[in-house]
């Protein structure tokens, strides 16, 4: 291959809905409390809107900007503190599947050409880890002790962010924000 004709590198990207700073700080405090007892990597509080997709950075940024165009602020309502079955869905805040939450994900997934293998389950992870169901249950209970009203939390989603997220990096240390957009106030 001639020099200069190399294909640009592809990376894993995800689109995240970011909570406002006051909610971020509250959730971060809860995450820190859970991590101190149950372990797991540190990561930014977020709701995944588009799961990991392999693209060049230029293509990902272009698709992200296009997806954000015209998107409006929407509300996220926590339904419960729940547990999942794999590392990245260990213990989390399950969000209500309101039309705005589902439509935002579908809209963004459409721009990225992302096809989810299962139906969209909006959630905000509290800890990542490979821990037993018994320990997950303890972490779930501890979350409700550390923040009694967390399961009735409601907050506006005013920003989306494009993150480079190597799904093979369970430390999350390589994850980085690439771009951010503010959503339009109604």
NUVEX-92899 format. One line per 8 residues: number of its first residue (from 1); their letters; for each residue x negated, y, z negated of N, C-alpha, C. Coordinates in steps of 0.001 Angstrom, whole numbers. Atoms other than C-alpha are relative to their C-alpha. Example, Ala and Ser with C-alpha at 12.3 -4.5 7.8 and 13.67 -1.06 7.14 Angstrom:
BEGIN
1> as> -890,-1190,0,-12300,-4500,-7800,-900,1200,0  820,-1190,60,-13670,-1060,-7140,770,1090,-730
***
This chain:
BEGIN
1> xxxxxxxx> -852,-1185,0,0,0,0,-892,1240,0  777,-1228,-60,-1332,3441,863,164,800,-1283  -69,-842,1190,-2156,5813,-1976,1066,1076,199  -1038,-1016,-90,721,8154,-2726,1341,-555,438  -1281,557,-434,3364,5776,-1430,578,-970,-1034  -515,866,1059,3918,3982,-4731,1413,397,-382  -1360,-238,481,7478,3603,-5938,-75,614,-1395  -19,-547,1354,8299,5746,-8993,393,-1089,-999
9> xxxxxxxx> -289,990,1039,8431,3747,-12230,1442,102,-454  -1348,48,558,11775,2640,-13573,-95,-259,-1499  -64,155,1447,12702,2779,-17242,1444,-289,-392  -1348,204,528,15690,1920,-19416,504,1304,-591  -625,-1230,494,18032,4834,-20116,1376,-320,-555  -1352,80,556,21205,5246,-22177,529,1421,-155  -632,-1294,273,23691,8096,-22563,659,-102,-1367  -510,-28,1364,24548,8986,-26143,855,1236,-232
17> xxxxxxxx> -763,-1132,541,27235,11178,-27680,-635,305,-1352  668,-402,1242,25616,13158,-30494,974,705,-933  -861,-701,954,27439,14175,-33661,-567,1390,-296  510,-1318,380,27215,17815,-34790,-957,-130,-1194  1061,64,1010,24381,18657,-37213,490,-382,-1393  -469,329,1348,26478,18477,-40396,348,-1487,-106  -339,1424,-10,27787,15005,-39471,-1272,-827,164  1279,687,-185,24324,13943,-38262,-709,-139,-1345
25> xxxxxxxx> 702,19,1280,22847,14886,-41642,678,-943,-989  -750,882,904,25592,13073,-43556,-234,-1472,367  186,1378,-457,25277,9912,-41452,-1455,-431,-194  1430,300,158,21462,10085,-41537,-303,-365,-1459  182,286,1429,21566,10155,-45360,518,-1408,-320  -574,1331,188,23807,7067,-45316,-917,-1062,628  895,930,-682,21522,5336,-42795,-1276,-218,-809  1221,94,798,18456,6112,-44928,237,-855,-1245
33> xxxxxxxx> -334,781,1189,20181,4683,-48016,138,-1485,306  -157,1401,-398,21104,1477,-46197,-1337,-616,413  1289,510,-469,17689,1109,-44554,-948,-274,-1167  890,208,1148,15923,1457,-47926,288,-1338,-687  -361,1277,619,17801,-1622,-49155,-16,-1177,970  -190,1108,-935,18377,-3678,-45989,-1002,-26,1155  1025,-31,-1037,15492,-2646,-43716,535,473,1340  -362,-413,-1356,15557,-1933,-40000,-706,1272,405
41> xxxxxxxx> 701,-1180,-517,14119,791,-37780,813,1283,-201  -648,-1309,62,14873,4506,-38004,378,410,1422  -448,-485,-1304,16898,5967,-35126,991,1132,-207  -875,-1169,31,18983,9017,-34308,1468,-445,-19  -1426,340,-27,22719,8823,-35162,601,344,1371  -568,-199,-1327,24638,8420,-31901,1115,-998,270  -1003,921,-523,27555,6826,-30112,-402,-271,1447  395,323,-1373,26469,4986,-26968,1205,180,929
49> xxxxxxxx> -1036,-270,-997,28492,6202,-23981,-252,-855,1242  428,875,-1100,26536,4374,-21242,-1146,-846,-550  1038,905,495,24505,1308,-22213,-1241,29,863  1307,-4,-668,20951,589,-21079,108,-339,1483  11,183,-1452,20478,953,-17327,-1389,374,520  1359,-134,-500,17217,677,-15370,-49,930,1214  67,-1020,-1052,16459,3791,-13260,-1335,727,-46  1126,-929,78,13695,6185,-12317,461,1180,-855
57> xxxxxxxx> -379,-1128,849,13591,9208,-14607,738,1077,799  -663,-1017,-832,14520,11601,-11771,1447,-386,305  -1346,481,-318,17511,9468,-10803,897,64,-1243  -770,-17,1251,18635,9144,-14437,413,1425,-363  -302,-1402,332,18428,12912,-15024,1047,553,960  -967,-469,-1003,20298,13632,-11772,1397,-553,-308  -1291,630,308,23084,11157,-12641,582,571,-1300  -444,-554,1278,23251,12526,-16201,589,1395,190
65> xxxxxxxx> -489,-1370,-236,23603,16146,-15072,1340,-31,754  -1232,136,-779,26263,15115,-12553,1151,-490,-882  -1032,556,891,28164,13095,-15189,492,1044,-997  -357,-1000,1013,28110,15994,-17684,837,1145,559  -685,-1128,-617,29511,18507,-15226,1509,-87,-229  -1442,-73,215,33010,19469,-16380,523,-789,-1189  -485,777,1155,33153,17148,-19412,356,921,-1164  -492,-823,1107,35092,18533,-22363,-311,-635,-1353
73> xxxxxxxx> 157,432,1387,34515,18337,-26116,1153,-940,-343  -1047,921,448,36421,15430,-27651,-256,-412,-1444  99,363,1408,37056,14035,-31119,-268,-1493,-156  275,1388,371,35610,10850,-32553,576,-224,-1392  -613,350,1287,37598,9236,-35372,-480,-1370,-428  473,1279,523,36043,6526,-37525,1203,-819,-442  -1074,932,351,38314,3526,-37941,-398,-835,-1218  460,843,1100,36159,1415,-40292,-1515,-132,35
81> xxxxxxxx> 1387,443,11,32700,335,-41374,68,-1473,365  -112,1361,-527,32177,-2885,-39418,-1373,-634,182  1241,720,-283,29569,-5530,-38674,130,-662,1365  18,611,-1321,28533,-7017,-35365,-817,-1266,16  650,1302,-139,26801,-10076,-34008,-1406,64,593  1371,-46,-492,23523,-8760,-32624,-741,1233,-515  929,-971,583,20539,-6554,-33497,496,1440,66  -383,-1405,-180,21827,-3255,-32064,1438,299,-427
89> xxxxxxxx> -1340,-216,563,25319,-3747,-33524,85,-772,-1317  100,709,1266,24432,-4876,-37015,1082,479,-975  -1019,-645,841,26414,-2508,-39295,256,1367,616  -316,-1218,-740,28252,417,-37736,1346,581,-398  -1301,-650,135,31097,2893,-37866,757,-281,1292  -832,282,-1165,33755,1570,-35509,900,1208,239  -821,-1160,-334,35481,4441,-33707,1315,-439,637  -1279,253,-654,39098,4569,-32609,-183,152,1508
97> xxxxxxxx> 99,-52,-1464,39485,3921,-28906,1070,940,558  -928,-1013,-512,41290,7170,-28094,-206,139,1505  166,-214,-1449,41921,8049,-24437,-1245,844,327  1157,-870,-285,39229,10811,-24616,-1313,-772,-122  1215,793,207,36591,8409,-25960,-194,-968,1164  81,978,-1084,37381,5763,-23349,-240,664,1352  154,-704,-1281,37682,8254,-20473,-1398,575,171  1355,-553,-96,34350,9898,-21285,-992,-1090,364
105> xxxxxxxx> 896,1111,-321,32578,6547,-21253,211,-468,1440  -291,468,-1367,34322,5417,-18049,-517,995,1043  464,-1052,-904,33531,8759,-16364,-1521,-81,163  1470,31,-48,29837,8586,-17280,-510,-1309,607  405,1291,-576,29534,4866,-16467,162,20,1520  -225,-122,-1433,30995,5648,-13041,-1118,749,698  1094,-779,-592,28321,8263,-12358,-1308,-784,31  1237,791,72,25590,5814,-13371,112,-1325,742
113> xxxxxxxx> -183,1299,-625,27096,2844,-11548,-188,-1125,-1013  201,969,1088,27007,1051,-14919,1243,-852,-186  -1109,932,226,29159,-2034,-15349,-269,-737,-1296  163,661,1282,29588,-3217,-18907,490,-1438,112  -379,1407,-53,29715,-6979,-19349,1187,-308,-917  -1157,175,887,32317,-6577,-22105,717,1343,-109  -735,-1261,102,34952,-3976,-22928,-726,952,-957  691,-1042,765,33668,-707,-24394,505,28,-1445
121> xxxxxxxx> -315,-71,1415,33544,-681,-28194,-764,1200,-579  714,-1173,500,32717,2865,-29324,-346,-166,-1475  467,148,1370,30633,2795,-32484,-1230,862,-236  1187,-731,417,27964,4674,-34391,-748,-925,-957  750,960,812,25347,2240,-35698,-601,664,-1231  594,-466,1251,24184,2634,-39281,-1351,-660,-252  1283,706,52,21463,-24,-39277,-62,-993,1146  292,1040,-967,19882,-2274,-36678,-725,-1103,-754
129> xxxxxxxx> 738,1081,625,18659,-5698,-37673,543,-1365,342  -390,1398,-125,18744,-9445,-37416,125,-534,-1418  -219,429,1379,20247,-10214,-40806,1231,-905,-62  -1106,958,130,22658,-12865,-42045,1333,725,-173  -1340,-567,181,26403,-12276,-42121,238,399,-1450  -145,-297,1426,26238,-12358,-45917,-663,1351,-337  720,-1260,251,23670,-9535,-45975,699,1161,707  -767,-1039,-714,25649,-7572,-43345,1196,437,-833
137> xxxxxxxx> -1175,-289,827,28698,-7812,-45619,-409,882,-1192  506,-807,1123,26631,-6428,-48527,-323,1422,464  334,-1320,-553,25382,-3570,-46328,1278,779,304  -1301,-617,-291,28964,-2860,-45226,606,553,-1298  -531,-433,1300,30081,-2679,-48873,-816,1160,-571  888,-1047,517,27063,-539,-49801,264,1330,711  -300,-1218,-764,27920,1948,-47030,1187,730,-621  -1204,-597,590,31319,2519,-48642,-248,506,-1424
145> xxxxxxxx> 387,-496,1324,29675,2986,-52050,-799,1294,156  854,-1177,-214,27094,5461,-50720,785,1201,526  -827,-1080,-560,29745,7482,-48839,1443,-490,64  -1349,548,173,33276,6679,-50017,975,355,1115  -982,-428,-1003,35096,8647,-47314,-506,-136,1440  578,114,-1340,32904,7680,-44349,964,-683,979  -892,732,-903,35600,5360,-42952,1204,829,463  -1061,-893,-498,37969,8323,-42501,-590,1244,660
153> xxxxxxxx> 698,-1123,-617,35400,10628,-40892,549,286,1394  -423,-450,-1323,36510,12632,-37866,-921,1158,377  940,-1056,-395,34138,14840,-35872,55,241,1503  5,-304,-1436,33850,16616,-32524,-1290,-488,661  1172,305,-829,31512,15319,-29828,-160,1205,922  230,-1227,-762,30068,18517,-28373,-1211,-107,930  1216,153,-800,26858,17170,-26809,-176,-1456,411  462,1305,-456,25708,14237,-24734,-1499,109,229
161> xxxxxxxx> 1438,8,-236,22070,13223,-24414,-379,-1231,807  593,1100,-751,20077,11062,-22029,-1243,-429,-766  1150,529,727,17648,8844,-23917,-677,-1090,811  776,1116,-527,14867,6631,-22651,-15,-1019,-1137  -175,990,1070,15596,3438,-24606,-461,-1372,482  516,1319,-341,13378,426,-24037,654,-1006,-947  -754,936,841,15711,-2317,-25290,-885,-1090,-608  941,969,566,12698,-4547,-25918,-731,534,-1224
169> xxxxxxxx> 683,-636,1129,11382,-2078,-28520,939,73,-1200  -889,39,1160,13185,-3090,-31693,-467,922,-1127  434,-1011,982,11110,-539,-33651,643,1344,321  -586,-1224,-568,12810,2219,-31552,-999,1163,62  1007,-1082,26,9550,4216,-31824,-231,621,1385  226,-523,-1356,9303,4575,-28018,1211,752,543  -1210,-646,-494,12844,5922,-27669,-176,1517,-36  147,-1458,-26,12929,9559,-26603,1122,667,780
177> xxxxxxxx> -1018,-787,-690,15435,12210,-25625,-635,638,1225  493,-533,-1269,15001,13243,-21993,766,1264,394  -834,-1147,-379,17915,15654,-21476,1214,54,-922  -1193,-192,818,20913,17078,-23312,925,968,707  -959,-968,-545,24113,18825,-22236,1063,287,-1038  -1109,-405,866,26759,20758,-24111,1295,-218,766  -1300,204,-623,30345,19803,-23425,811,1283,-79  -801,-1211,-97,32937,22423,-22523,1067,16,-1102
185> xx> -1058,-142,1014,35159,23695,-25360,1330,162,717  -1328,-58,-638,38835,23250,-24539,625,1363,-152
***
